[in-house]
């Protein structure tokens, strides 16, 4: 009877099996690589064709918007603190 132990279900039947998760991860990785590689080469080709001033302006704009977004989120989160835990 011991040789049948390998056939027992070792996970919750309501959850995906480890094999299914690995297959989904491999398919997602392949899709990301298939999409990201042409996008990266296309962006680098487009940026290399632009003048340096325009590239620096775009980079500064995106950096400023990103920093502003996170500063705004931090400032907004300060209003939701638990009373008495200011510090």
N, C-alpha and C positions, 0 to 999 in steps of 0.2 A: 504494500500500500504506500510505502514511502516514495516510490518512484513517480507517483502522481502529484507530488507536491509542486513540481514545476508548472503544473497547469492551473494552479490556484490564481485567482485574481488578487493582485497585490495593491490595488488602488481603488478609489471610490468610483463606482460605475457611472456616477453623474459627471465626473471630470474626464478631461481628455487624457489619453494614455501618454506615456513618455515618448513613444514612437511617433504618435500623431503630432506632438509638440515639436519634435525634431524635424519632421517633414515640413510643417508650417514655417519653422524658422529658416530652413534651407530655401524654401520657395520665396520667402520674404527677402532673404539675402540676395538671391539671384535677381529678383525684380528690382531691388534697390540698386544693385550694381548695374543692371541693364539700363536703368533710367539715369543714375547719377553720373556715370562715366561720360556719356555724350553731353550732358548738361554742363559738367565741369569743363570739358574741352571747349564747348561752345562759349561759355562765359569767359574763359581765359583768352580765347581767340578774339572775342569782342572787346575785352578790356585792353588787350595788347594793341588793338587798333585805335584806341582813344588817346587823346593827348593826356599827359601826366596831370595837368591841372584839373581836368574833368574827373579823372580817377580819384584824385585826392579830395575833390569836392564831394563826390558821391560817397566815398569812404567816411569822410567827416560827418556828412548828413546822416548816414545810417548809424554811425557810432553815437552821435548826439541823440537821435531818436531812441536808440536802445537804452542809453543811460537815462534819458528822461522818462521812459516807460518804467524802468525799475525804481527810480526815485519816486515817481508818482505812486507806484504800488506800495512802496515802503511807507510813504506818508499816509496813504489811505489805510494801511493796516494798523497804523498807530491809533486810529480812532476806534478800533475794535478791541483794544486791550481790556483785560479784566480789571475792574476797579480795585485799587489797593496793591496792584502789582507793577505800578509805574516805577521805573528805575533804570 
